[in-house]
Amino acid sequence: MAEDLIRRLEELVSKYDFMFSDFVEKYKTEFPKSTLILFGSRGRGTNRPSSDFDLLAIFERVEDRFLLASKILSLSPFLPIDIIVITKDELKERIIMQMLKEGCKSVYDGLSLNLCK
């Protein structure tokens, strides 16, 4: 029983890269006027295969960040994603700048912000 569960989890983890690529394509279609940044261990390149995906979604304006985050997460419900939704103006916040300074990858830059190398 436990071995079967472990095998299934390993199969799911082995598909994370494909699932993330699929998620990004859906994201670009759904939210073309935004920027999506990968940070955390995957942004630094120090992740393990089972690491989650820490994402920063940046928009010009946000009316309901929780609803927007929910819509983003619904694009790939089985992928372990932690999402932070902010506006372009909130990029100036110290905690956001520190997060990006520690290492990030631009996944999609629909706002042409050029935040990560």
C-alpha positions as CSV (number, residue, x, y, z in Angstrom):
1,M,0.0,0.0,0.0
2,A,2.7,2.5,1.0
3,E,4.9,1.4,-1.9
4,D,2.1,2.0,-4.3
5,L,1.5,5.5,-2.9
6,I,5.3,6.3,-3.1
7,R,5.4,5.1,-6.7
8,R,2.4,7.3,-7.7
9,L,4.0,10.3,-6.0
10,E,7.3,9.7,-7.8
11,E,5.4,9.5,-11.1
12,L,3.6,12.8,-10.4
13,V,6.9,14.5,-9.4
14,S,8.5,13.2,-12.6
15,K,5.9,15.1,-14.6
16,Y,6.4,18.5,-12.8
17,D,8.5,20.1,-15.5
18,F,6.0,19.2,-18.2
19,M,3.1,20.3,-16.1
20,F,4.8,23.6,-15.3
21,S,5.5,24.2,-19.0
22,D,1.8,23.5,-19.7
23,F,0.8,25.8,-16.9
24,V,2.9,28.7,-18.3
25,E,1.4,28.4,-21.7
26,K,-2.1,28.5,-20.2
27,Y,-1.1,31.5,-18.0
28,K,0.3,33.5,-21.0
29,T,-3.0,32.9,-22.9
30,E,-5.2,33.8,-19.9
31,F,-3.1,36.8,-18.5
32,P,-1.1,38.3,-21.4
33,K,-0.7,41.7,-19.7
34,S,1.2,40.4,-16.7
35,T,4.6,39.2,-15.7
36,L,5.3,35.8,-14.0
37,I,8.4,35.3,-11.9
38,L,9.8,32.1,-10.5
39,F,11.6,32.6,-7.1
40,G,12.5,30.5,-4.1
41,S,14.6,27.3,-4.6
42,R,13.5,26.9,-8.3
43,G,14.3,30.5,-9.0
44,R,17.8,30.1,-7.5
45,G,18.3,26.8,-9.2
46,T,18.7,24.9,-5.9
47,N,15.5,23.0,-6.0
48,R,14.9,19.3,-5.6
49,P,12.7,17.5,-8.1
50,S,9.8,17.6,-5.6
51,S,10.2,21.3,-4.7
52,D,7.1,23.5,-5.1
53,F,6.9,26.4,-7.5
54,D,7.0,29.8,-5.9
55,L,5.5,32.3,-8.2
56,L,5.1,36.1,-8.2
57,A,2.4,37.3,-10.6
58,I,2.6,41.0,-11.4
59,F,-0.2,43.1,-12.9
60,E,-0.8,46.8,-13.7
61,R,-3.9,46.8,-11.4
62,V,-5.4,44.2,-9.1
63,E,-9.0,44.4,-7.9
64,D,-9.3,41.1,-6.0
65,R,-5.9,39.5,-5.5
66,F,-7.4,36.4,-3.8
67,L,-9.8,35.7,-6.7
68,L,-7.0,36.3,-9.2
69,A,-4.7,33.9,-7.3
70,S,-7.4,31.3,-7.3
71,K,-7.9,31.7,-11.1
72,I,-4.1,31.3,-11.6
73,L,-3.9,28.2,-9.4
74,S,-6.9,26.7,-11.3
75,L,-4.8,26.5,-14.4
76,S,-2.9,23.5,-13.0
77,P,-4.6,22.2,-9.8
78,F,-2.2,19.3,-9.3
79,L,1.0,21.3,-9.5
80,P,2.4,22.5,-6.1
81,I,2.3,26.2,-6.6
82,D,2.6,29.0,-4.1
83,I,1.5,32.3,-5.7
84,I,1.8,35.9,-4.7
85,V,-0.2,38.4,-6.7
86,I,1.0,42.1,-6.7
87,T,0.8,45.2,-8.7
88,K,3.7,46.8,-10.5
89,D,3.7,49.6,-7.9
90,E,4.2,47.0,-5.1
91,L,7.5,45.9,-6.7
92,K,9.1,48.7,-4.6
93,E,8.3,46.9,-1.3
94,R,11.5,45.8,0.5
95,I,10.4,42.2,0.9
96,I,9.6,41.9,-2.8
97,M,13.0,43.4,-3.8
98,Q,14.8,41.0,-1.4
99,M,12.9,38.0,-2.8
100,L,14.0,38.9,-6.3
101,K,17.6,39.7,-5.3
102,E,18.0,36.2,-3.8
103,G,17.4,34.7,-7.2
104,C,14.6,34.6,-9.7
105,K,13.7,33.5,-13.3
106,S,11.4,35.4,-15.5
107,V,8.9,32.8,-16.7
108,Y,6.8,35.3,-18.7
109,D,7.3,39.0,-19.1
110,G,4.1,40.4,-20.7
111,L,4.7,43.8,-18.9
112,S,8.4,44.0,-20.2
113,L,9.7,44.6,-16.7
114,N,13.1,42.7,-17.2
115,L,13.3,41.9,-13.5
116,C,15.4,38.7,-13.6
117,K,18.5,37.8,-15.4
